[in-house]
Amino acid sequence: MKKLLIAAAAAAGLASGAVLAQADVLKAQGCLGCHDMEKKKVGPSFKDVTAKYKGDKSKAGDIVSKMKDGKGHPKVSKSDSDLKAAVEAALSVK
């Protein structure tokens, strides 16, 4: 039983660490100015974006293209790798 509790606590710690890592990536790219994890701000919440794409990370490239072209999102002048990291973090919000 003690091992089960330790494993559960470790899993909870890893999950909260993943959420913090997501927030760090999104904050570094400036996404949190218009988006929030749970509620709509200027743009949709990341939770709503995740629901829309249903965790389909293959859509990350399409979203990055839209962001760079300014189609459906204000035009963003970041590197493709930075944008892809931010989009993947956004799509993994639960």
HELIX and SHEET records of a PDB file:
HELIX    1   1 LYS A    2  ALA A   28  1                                  27    
HELIX    2   2 CYS A   31  GLY A   33  5                                   3    
HELIX    3   3 PHE A   46  TYR A   53  1                                   8    
HELIX    4   4 LYS A   57  LYS A   59  5                                   3    
HELIX    5   5 ALA A   60  ASP A   69  1                                  10    
HELIX    6   6 ASP A   80  LEU A   91  1                                  12    
END                                                                             
